[in-house]
Amino acid sequence: MSRYEIILHWSDEDQRFIAEVPELAGCAADGATRQEALENVEVVIEEWLETAKELGRL
């Protein structure tokens, strides 16, 4: 798997941790815990990359 920077922060508005991947536009996930947000964003990264490949953007 490729390595991407993940920015993890708390959202008072959502009351959840947010994990964002700045290098992949719109790629983000959330979770009730830091670990859950990180696990969720790993799945979203894979889906983001698969979709980009299918659309010929990678």
N, C-alpha and C positions, 0 to 999 in steps of 0.2 A: 504494500500500500504506500502511496505517496505520502509525504509529510506536509502538513499544512499548519499554519499558526491558528490556534483556537483562542479566542478571547472569551473568558468566562466572567460573567457579572450577575449580580442580583438585581431583579426588577421589582421595585416596590409596587409598581402598577399591577403587575401580573402575579406577584408573590411567588415567583419561581426563579430559578437560575437560568440564565440565557447563555448559550454557547454559540458564538458567531465565528465564521471562517471568512476573514476579509478578502482573501485571494479568490474566493468563489462567490460571485455576486448573488446575494439573496440566500446564501447557504447558512442556515441557523436552526437550532433546536432548543428545546427547553426541558426542564426537569425539576422535580420537587427537591432533589439534592444535587450537589455538584457532580457526583458520580453518575447519576441518572442523566443529567444534561450532557455529560461527555459521552456516555454510551449512545444516547440518542443522536448526537451530532455525528458520530462515526458512521451510523447507518445512513444519515442524510448525505454525508460526503460521498459515500459509494453510489447512492442513487443519483446525486447531482452529476457525478462523473459519467455514469452510464448514460444518462439522458443527454449530456453534452456530446458524447461519442456518437449516439444514435442520430443526433441532429447535425453531425459533422462539424462541431465547434471545437473539437480537440484534435 
